[in-house]
Amino acid sequence: MSAIIPFRTPADHARESARIAEHLRRGGLLIYPTETVYGLGCALRRSALERLIAVKGRDAAKPFLLLISEPAHVPGLEWTEPARRLAAEFWPGPLTLALRATPGAYPAAVVGPAGTVAVRVSPHPAVRAIIGALGEPITSTSANIHGEMPARTVDEARRIVEHFGSPPDLWLADGGTLPASPPSTIVDCTGARPRVLREGAVPLDALRTIVDEIND
């Protein structure tokens, strides 16, 4: 059966983070709260990534983004000057940056067709506690049943766990009900001019106060 871990308060985070991190190191999957919706992810382990693709029913060619603690957490990515400026202004926050990756530096499951890896620093204390205990990035995709909206409440997250058959390698970090929020904004920072791939919680006008040459 899946484990459901109380993870709503600083005391919960202090008590349970090491346990959750060890679960991820062993190749486990985790549903966890973020600043937008509940996410579904794992550590960068081959077996865990393969399992995540299977559980999610996801096209293997569609990469997962990474939640990180800071840019130093992800060596092997090309940080352009606009990317650095955007990260400095909007991180932690709902801004995802797509950066060019050194070939072979990351598993195929997180690398896009153009050789990019998408990264974000989440402001949610649960995510920060998990990544801090783990000491490395975790993948993130929305926790949802195919064709349905992502989970925002723990009851919705529990239903997803049950839909997947409550497998013992899938844990749920119970973060309660999350406030309604748009998805993260995604910006491709690989070209001469950054390009907005998806406008979300960070509006284009706000991005242009930091990088005025950004394309939409």
Buried (B, 14 or more C-beta within 10 A) or exposed (E): EBBBBBBBEEEBBEEBBEEBBEBBBEBBBBBBBBBBBBBBBBBBBEEBBBBBBEBBEBEEEEBBBBBBBEBEBBEEBBBBEBBEBBBEBBBBBBBBBBBBBEEEEBBEBBBBEEBBBBBBBBEBBBBBBBBEBBEBBBBBBBBBBEEEEBBBBBEBBBBBBEEBEBBEBBBBBBBEEBEEBEBBBBBBBBEEEBBBBEBBBBEEEEBEEBBEEBEE
